[in-house]
């Protein structure tokens, strides 16, 4: 049985879901000191004008607060804004209409904790892609566990990841911007549907 450890992530990138494809058991870090400006509360989608970052506002944590204690803020009507952005970006994609009813409740119903929200979305996406890893939260913090991707998958800096080789696929705005690798998994799902699993396979080394 193979195991890796990941951070929590909001509509995580394709690279993240390649780990969910490749490993039998995935631990989601719950006890780290919450870092800012990561995929934990943001994703990147393909908008009409290029890559677009969507960020979930969180309540200001106490210094050293663990990720499991991070609360989602209701500031800025973010659910409405995110849903409108997803509709605008993917309404013309082949599978958005097919999956829209699965995702809409996440932009209508309130979740108190970021970890709970991300986990529920992740489980939905795994179900839609026919992925079935065993996903568990960590119960103790480990500084250097094996197969540690907590900081490897990061929006602000690139870390070497020899197990990820992004493969191109159809994107709605590719004629305008070319292929944009490693966007949120919803980009792959809305454009390819269940065939996205083939891209995860081909992108996993």
Secondary structure, DSSP 4 states (H G I P E B T S, - for coil): --EEEE---SS-BHHHHHHHHH-SEEEEP-SSBPPSSSTTSEEEEEETTEEEEEE--BPPPPTT-BGGGPBBP-GGGHHHHHHHHHHHHHTTSSSHHHHHHHHHGGGTS--SBHHHHHHHHHHHHHHHTT---EEEE-SS--SS-SSB-TTTS-SSS----TTB-------TTHHHH----S-BHHHHHHHHGGGHHHHHHHHB-
